[in-house]
Amino acid sequence: MTSVPRRLCVISAAILFGLPAIVAAQTKPNFSGAWRAAIAKSDFGPMPAPQSSVSKITHEDPKLKISTTLVSDSGEMTFEMAFTTDGAESVNTMGSMEMRSKLRWEGAELIIESKATSDRGEFKANERWSLSEDRKTLKIVRTWSGPMGEAKQTIIHDKQ
């Protein structure tokens, strides 16, 4: 029979050593999967909504890779990006524009801060990524500013 003090030590150790691992797992969700934008549930701000948008995300923290295919009135476009979530700068190219981004965790949210320069001037974008409790909905709140002003979008994605 186990004594009460011994049981308390075991419970205390489980709380001290097990709880941080559980909290860490909950605060850094894994975004891996195929995600389809829920066009009707999303707010694209001043930008026209695409006909469809599907992102395939591979997330092996700190590595995050995204392949997105957009279909709009202009046709179909696919772009790929690679990041790290550890605060180091990641550089990606979108068309002729080079985008520099830094990603960091803020609790359970992934924060992406990006800057790019084009022939029209400098653009800045900030994103906040979060997953629903059931991990089936990805919400991205994006704000950006540039020569044409400021805008905000809230894009809801459903896991496929």
C-alpha positions in Angstrom: 0.0 0.0 0.0 1.4 3.4 -1.0 1.6 6.0 1.7 -0.2 9.4 1.4 3.0 11.4 1.3 4.4 9.2 -1.5 1.2 9.6 -3.5 1.3 13.3 -3.1 5.0 13.3 -4.4 3.9 11.3 -7.4 1.0 13.6 -8.1 3.1 16.7 -7.6 5.8 15.3 -10.0 3.2 14.5 -12.6 1.8 18.0 -12.4 5.2 19.7 -12.4 6.6 17.6 -15.3 3.6 16.6 -17.2 1.5 19.8 -17.2 4.1 22.0 -19.1 4.3 19.4 -21.9 0.5 19.4 -22.2 0.4 23.2 -22.1 3.2 23.5 -24.7 1.4 21.1 -27.0 -1.8 23.1 -26.6 -0.1 26.5 -27.2 1.6 25.5 -30.4 -1.0 23.9 -32.7 0.0 22.0 -35.8 -1.5 23.6 -39.0 -0.7 20.6 -41.2 -3.4 19.5 -43.7 -5.4 20.6 -46.7 -7.4 23.8 -46.0 -10.2 25.2 -48.2 -11.2 28.8 -47.7 -14.9 29.1 -46.7 -15.6 32.0 -49.1 -19.1 32.7 -47.7 -17.8 32.8 -44.1 -14.8 35.0 -44.9 -14.4 38.8 -45.1 -12.0 39.7 -47.9 -12.2 43.4 -47.1 -11.7 45.6 -50.2 -10.3 42.7 -52.3 -12.5 40.6 -54.5 -13.1 37.1 -53.1 -11.6 34.3 -55.1 -13.7 31.6 -56.6 -11.7 29.1 -54.5 -8.6 28.9 -52.5 -7.0 25.7 -51.2 -3.8 25.6 -49.1 -1.8 22.5 -48.4 0.3 23.1 -45.2 3.1 21.0 -43.9 4.0 22.0 -40.4 6.9 20.3 -38.6 7.7 23.0 -36.1 9.7 25.1 -36.6 9.3 24.5 -40.3 6.1 25.6 -42.1 5.5 25.1 -45.8 2.5 26.3 -47.7 1.3 25.6 -51.2 -1.8 27.6 -52.1 -3.9 27.4 -55.3 -6.2 30.4 -56.0 -8.9 30.4 -58.7 -10.2 33.9 -59.6 -11.6 35.7 -62.6 -8.0 36.1 -63.7 -7.4 32.3 -63.8 -5.6 29.8 -61.6 -2.5 30.7 -59.7 -0.3 28.5 -57.4 2.3 29.8 -55.1 4.6 28.2 -52.5 6.2 29.6 -49.4 8.5 28.3 -46.7 8.9 29.7 -43.2 10.3 29.0 -39.8 8.3 29.7 -36.7 11.4 30.5 -34.5 11.6 34.3 -35.3 14.3 33.9 -38.0 13.7 35.8 -41.2 12.2 33.8 -44.1 12.4 35.1 -47.7 9.8 34.1 -50.3 9.1 35.3 -53.8 5.6 36.1 -55.1 5.8 36.9 -58.7 8.5 39.6 -59.0 8.2 40.6 -55.4 10.5 39.4 -52.6 8.7 39.1 -49.3 10.6 38.9 -45.9 8.7 37.5 -43.0 9.3 36.7 -39.3 7.0 34.2 -37.5 6.6 33.8 -33.8 4.2 32.2 -31.4 1.9 34.2 -29.1 0.2 31.6 -27.0 -1.8 29.4 -29.4 -1.6 31.9 -32.2 1.0 32.1 -34.9 2.0 35.7 -35.8 3.4 36.4 -39.2 4.9 39.9 -39.9 5.9 40.5 -43.5 7.4 43.2 -45.6 7.8 43.4 -49.4 8.8 46.1 -51.8 7.5 46.4 -55.4 7.6 49.0 -58.1 4.5 50.6 -56.3 6.3 50.9 -52.9 6.6 49.1 -49.6 3.9 46.7 -48.3 3.6 45.5 -44.7 1.3 42.6 -43.7 0.5 41.1 -40.3 -1.3 37.8 -39.9 -2.7 36.0 -36.8 -3.4 32.3 -37.3 -5.5 30.3 -34.9 -7.2 26.9 -34.9 -10.6 26.1 -33.5 -10.7 23.7 -30.5 -11.7 20.8 -32.7 -8.8 21.6 -35.1 -11.1 21.7 -38.1 -11.2 25.5 -38.7 -8.2 27.7 -39.4 -8.8 31.4 -39.0 -6.4 33.9 -40.5 -6.8 37.6 -39.6 -4.7 39.7 -42.0 -4.0 43.4 -41.9 -1.8 45.2 -44.4 -0.7 48.6 -45.4 0.9 50.0 -48.5 0.8 52.8 -51.0 -2.9 52.2 -51.7 -3.9 52.4 -48.0 -4.7 49.9 -45.3 -7.0 46.9 -45.3 -8.1 44.0 -43.1 -9.3 40.5 -44.0 -10.6 37.5 -42.0 -10.3 34.3 -43.9 -11.9 31.1 -42.5 -10.6 27.8 -43.8 -12.2 24.4 -43.4 -10.0 21.3 -43.0 -10.4 18.9 -45.9 
